[in-house]
Amino acid sequence: MEHRVGQRSYCRLPVTLRNRRTGEVRGEILDISAGGALIKVADDAAIPQGLVKIEFQTPPPEQTPCEWSALVVRKTSDTIGVMFDRRHKETVAWRMQSRTKSYTQALNM
């Protein structure tokens, strides 16, 4: 059953996840939508569970700092899926939709 909220935008954005139990984990956002994101992480042992804070910057030229709450809803050996806190969904959609499309186009050139 598909639970995605909004259209997925593929990107490659550095991200930091913070969690009380695992501390700080660095990764890369692979895709993002208004409802959540898929994040590649380097170390399986450090994959957080539960609530996390996600910190990243929107793609150039704005590079706006973002810090959002999210819930880890899916894990594999090197990726996690997160669902954004409800209050962030409109902000995510507004900030990321057009910017990640232009960023993805720049990556593919």
Order of alpha helices (4+ residues) and beta strands (2+ residues): beta-beta-beta-beta-beta-beta-alpha
